[in-house]
């Protein structure tokens, strides 16, 4: 599995601790693919710009656009991909 933070630019915006209770800002390009994974702490996905297709084990995939939020409980397997840009 590719570790997400080695694949895309990121920055911690709130303290880093051993239990991964922290806030990361992640920038990913259109077409990105993040493999199924999980963390022990709850994770929140907030889309600032563009769109993201995300899914969680046992649930259907959904598309989130700017302002969209997804919350994954600790140890829930989830994944996401960045949608290609749309052109008018």
N, C-alpha and C positions, 0 to 999 in steps of 0.2 A: 504494500500500500504506500502511495506517495503521501508524505506528510504535508498537509495543506499549507503550513507556514513556510515550507521550503519551496513551494511552487509559485506563490503569489506574493507581491509586496504587502507587508502588514506592519502595523504599529500598535503597541499596547497603549491604550488611552487611559487606563485606570489600573492600579497596582497589579503586579503578578504575584501569585502565591502558588504553593505546591498543589493545591486542590483545583487549580485552573479556574478559580473564581476571579475572573478578571474581564476586562472589556478589550476586544481587539477590533481594529479597523482593518478591513481587508479590501484590497482593490484587485479586481479580476477583469480580464478582457472578455469581450463577446466570444461565446463558444467554449468558455472554460468548463471543465468537468471535474467535479469533486466526488471522489469515490465514496461508497457507503462507509460510515464511521460513526463513532460516538465518543462522548466525554462523560466523565463521572458526574460533573456538575450540570445543571440546567444550562441550555444555550438558547440565545435569542438571535434571530436573523432579521435584520432591518435593511430594507433596500432603500438606498439614497437616490440612485439614478439607474435607469435602465430597467431590465426585468430579469427575474431569476425563476427557474423552474425547480421546485424543491419537493421532496417526498420523504416520508418516514415509514419505517416498517409497519405494515398493517393498515396503511392509509393510502389514499390515492394521491398522485402528484398534483400540485397546484402551481399556478403562475402568479408570482408576486411582482407588482410594479412599484415605482417610487412611492414610498410611504407605507408599503406593505410590511407586515410583521409575521413571523412564525416563531413559535416557542417549542423547543424540544426538551422534554424532561431528561434528567440525567440517565445515562445508559440506554437511551432510545437511539436506535440506528437510523441515520438519515443521510441524505445526499442532496447535492444541488448542481445545477448547471446554469451558466449565463446565456441568456437568449441572444441571438445575433441582433444587431441594431436594425430597427425598421426604418425604411425610407418612404417619404410621402409619394 
